[in-house]
Amino acid sequence: MGWTTTPWERMDLTPYEFFHPDTRPICERDILTQLLKTETILTTEAYENWRLKQTEQYPSVTDINDGYYRGIVNIQDILPQGIRRR
């Protein structure tokens, strides 16, 4: 057919929203980025450990990597700059 966009882009959804139609992301990427800096979370393991202690449901590393936010396909893209694995 010659589509140049994905089905979720045509529907103005993130990949996560497309594959999980009954849920919607609860927090914006920029808020999460600021939160990670405030809490000094530099690794995916530190994020998961922190997230499990929260009362508010933040997206898991897997959800973020699966397209929870637009344009983000790896949690490393939103972790604060610092010592990161390649």
C-alpha atoms as an extended CHARMM CRD file, in Angstrom:
* protein
*
        86  EXT
         1         1  MET       CA              0.0000000000        0.0000000000        0.0000000000  PROA      1               0.0000000000
         2         2  GLY       CA              2.9430000000        2.3100000000        0.3960000000  PROA      2               0.0000000000
         3         3  TRP       CA              2.3320000000        3.4580000000        3.9830000000  PROA      3               0.0000000000
         4         4  THR       CA              5.1690000000        5.5990000000        5.2850000000  PROA      4               0.0000000000
         5         5  THR       CA              3.8870000000        5.7270000000        8.8550000000  PROA      5               0.0000000000
         6         6  THR       CA              3.0490000000        3.1070000000       11.4510000000  PROA      6               0.0000000000
         7         7  PRO       CA             -0.5500000000        2.3280000000       12.4390000000  PROA      7               0.0000000000
         8         8  TRP       CA             -0.0910000000        4.1180000000       15.7880000000  PROA      8               0.0000000000
         9         9  GLU       CA              1.2960000000        7.2250000000       14.0950000000  PROA      9               0.0000000000
        10        10  ARG       CA             -1.7270000000        7.3500000000       11.7870000000  PROA      10              0.0000000000
        11        11  MET       CA             -3.9670000000        7.1370000000       14.8750000000  PROA      11              0.0000000000
        12        12  ASP       CA             -1.8330000000        9.7350000000       16.7620000000  PROA      12              0.0000000000
        13        13  LEU       CA             -0.9150000000        7.2370000000       19.4860000000  PROA      13              0.0000000000
        14        14  THR       CA              2.3270000000        6.0590000000       21.0320000000  PROA      14              0.0000000000
        15        15  PRO       CA              3.2160000000        2.4120000000       20.3800000000  PROA      15              0.0000000000
        16        16  TYR       CA              2.3340000000        1.6920000000       24.0260000000  PROA      16              0.0000000000
        17        17  GLU       CA             -1.1300000000        3.2610000000       23.6590000000  PROA      17              0.0000000000
        18        18  PHE       CA             -1.7190000000        1.3290000000       20.4220000000  PROA      18              0.0000000000
        19        19  PHE       CA             -0.9490000000       -2.0510000000       21.9980000000  PROA      19              0.0000000000
        20        20  HSD       CA             -2.6080000000       -1.2080000000       25.3480000000  PROA      20              0.0000000000
        21        21  PRO       CA             -5.8300000000        0.5590000000       24.2910000000  PROA      21              0.0000000000
        22        22  ASP       CA             -7.3800000000        0.5340000000       27.7750000000  PROA      22              0.0000000000
        23        23  THR       CA             -4.5460000000        2.4650000000       29.4020000000  PROA      23              0.0000000000
        24        24  ARG       CA             -3.0540000000        5.9060000000       28.9550000000  PROA      24              0.0000000000
        25        25  PRO       CA              0.3790000000        7.1300000000       30.0800000000  PROA      25              0.0000000000
        26        26  ILE       CA              0.0300000000        8.9410000000       33.3910000000  PROA      26              0.0000000000
        27        27  CYS       CA              3.0760000000       11.1960000000       33.4700000000  PROA      27              0.0000000000
        28        28  GLU       CA              4.8370000000       13.2790000000       30.8810000000  PROA      28              0.0000000000
        29        29  ARG       CA              8.3630000000       12.4780000000       29.7690000000  PROA      29              0.0000000000
        30        30  ASP       CA              9.6680000000       15.8750000000       30.9370000000  PROA      30              0.0000000000
        31        31  ILE       CA              8.2620000000       15.3880000000       34.4350000000  PROA      31              0.0000000000
        32        32  LEU       CA              9.8380000000       11.9400000000       34.6580000000  PROA      32              0.0000000000
        33        33  THR       CA             13.1630000000       13.3050000000       33.4120000000  PROA      33              0.0000000000
        34        34  GLN       CA             13.1580000000       16.0090000000       36.1260000000  PROA      34              0.0000000000
        35        35  LEU       CA             12.1800000000       13.4150000000       38.7210000000  PROA      35              0.0000000000
        36        36  LEU       CA             15.0920000000       11.1810000000       37.7310000000  PROA      36              0.0000000000
        37        37  LYS       CA             17.5010000000       14.0990000000       38.1700000000  PROA      37              0.0000000000
        38        38  THR       CA             15.9930000000       15.0340000000       41.5510000000  PROA      38              0.0000000000
        39        39  GLU       CA             16.1910000000       11.4600000000       42.8250000000  PROA      39              0.0000000000
        40        40  THR       CA             19.6780000000       10.9740000000       41.2760000000  PROA      40              0.0000000000
        41        41  ILE       CA             18.6030000000        7.8690000000       39.3810000000  PROA      41              0.0000000000
        42        42  LEU       CA             21.3160000000        7.0410000000       36.8510000000  PROA      42              0.0000000000
        43        43  THR       CA             20.6400000000        3.4130000000       35.9140000000  PROA      43              0.0000000000
        44        44  THR       CA             17.7000000000        1.3020000000       34.8390000000  PROA      44              0.0000000000
        45        45  GLU       CA             18.1360000000       -0.8940000000       37.9260000000  PROA      45              0.0000000000
        46        46  ALA       CA             18.0290000000        2.1480000000       40.2260000000  PROA      46              0.0000000000
        47        47  TYR       CA             14.8860000000        3.3640000000       38.4330000000  PROA      47              0.0000000000
        48        48  GLU       CA             13.1120000000        0.0040000000       38.8200000000  PROA      48              0.0000000000
        49        49  ASN       CA             14.0490000000       -0.2150000000       42.5110000000  PROA      49              0.0000000000
        50        50  TRP       CA             12.8000000000        3.3460000000       43.0910000000  PROA      50              0.0000000000
        51        51  ARG       CA              9.6220000000        2.7750000000       41.0530000000  PROA      51              0.0000000000
        52        52  LEU       CA              8.6160000000       -0.2960000000       43.0680000000  PROA      52              0.0000000000
        53        53  LYS       CA              8.5720000000        1.8210000000       46.2570000000  PROA      53              0.0000000000
        54        54  GLN       CA              6.2060000000        4.4770000000       44.8330000000  PROA      54              0.0000000000
        55        55  THR       CA              2.4820000000        4.7450000000       45.4110000000  PROA      55              0.0000000000
        56        56  GLU       CA              1.9170000000        6.3560000000       42.0050000000  PROA      56              0.0000000000
        57        57  GLN       CA              2.2470000000        3.9540000000       39.0890000000  PROA      57              0.0000000000
        58        58  TYR       CA              5.2270000000        5.0180000000       36.9800000000  PROA      58              0.0000000000
        59        59  PRO       CA              5.9720000000        3.1260000000       33.7540000000  PROA      59              0.0000000000
        60        60  SER       CA              8.3280000000        0.1750000000       33.9620000000  PROA      60              0.0000000000
        61        61  VAL       CA             11.5950000000        0.0600000000       32.0360000000  PROA      61              0.0000000000
        62        62  THR       CA              9.9720000000       -2.4400000000       29.6710000000  PROA      62              0.0000000000
        63        63  ASP       CA              6.9910000000       -0.1360000000       29.0870000000  PROA      63              0.0000000000
        64        64  ILE       CA              9.2790000000        2.8260000000       28.3710000000  PROA      64              0.0000000000
        65        65  ASN       CA             11.3590000000        0.7270000000       25.9670000000  PROA      65              0.0000000000
        66        66  ASP       CA              8.1150000000       -0.4290000000       24.2850000000  PROA      66              0.0000000000
        67        67  GLY       CA              7.1510000000        3.1340000000       23.3740000000  PROA      67              0.0000000000
        68        68  TYR       CA              5.3710000000        4.5040000000       26.4640000000  PROA      68              0.0000000000
        69        69  TYR       CA              6.5000000000        7.9960000000       25.4210000000  PROA      69              0.0000000000
        70        70  ARG       CA              6.6520000000        9.4590000000       21.9290000000  PROA      70              0.0000000000
        71        71  GLY       CA             10.1240000000        9.2680000000       20.4480000000  PROA      71              0.0000000000
        72        72  ILE       CA             11.5950000000        7.2790000000       23.3390000000  PROA      72              0.0000000000
        73        73  VAL       CA             12.4360000000        3.6350000000       22.6700000000  PROA      73              0.0000000000
        74        74  ASN       CA             15.0960000000        3.1950000000       25.3460000000  PROA      74              0.0000000000
        75        75  ILE       CA             15.0350000000        4.3960000000       28.9430000000  PROA      75              0.0000000000
        76        76  GLN       CA             18.6810000000        5.4270000000       28.5000000000  PROA      76              0.0000000000
        77        77  ASP       CA             17.3310000000        8.3250000000       26.4100000000  PROA      77              0.0000000000
        78        78  ILE       CA             15.6490000000        9.8930000000       29.4540000000  PROA      78              0.0000000000
        79        79  LEU       CA             18.0910000000        9.0220000000       32.2330000000  PROA      79              0.0000000000
        80        80  PRO       CA             20.1060000000       12.0130000000       33.4530000000  PROA      80              0.0000000000
        81        81  GLN       CA             23.4750000000       12.3830000000       31.7840000000  PROA      81              0.0000000000
        82        82  GLY       CA             26.2360000000       10.7100000000       33.7160000000  PROA      82              0.0000000000
        83        83  ILE       CA             28.0560000000        7.4370000000       33.7310000000  PROA      83              0.0000000000
        84        84  ARG       CA             25.9760000000        5.1590000000       31.5170000000  PROA      84              0.0000000000
        85        85  ARG       CA             26.6820000000        1.8040000000       29.9720000000  PROA      85              0.0000000000
        86        86  ARG       CA             26.9470000000        1.5100000000       26.2330000000  PROA      86              0.0000000000
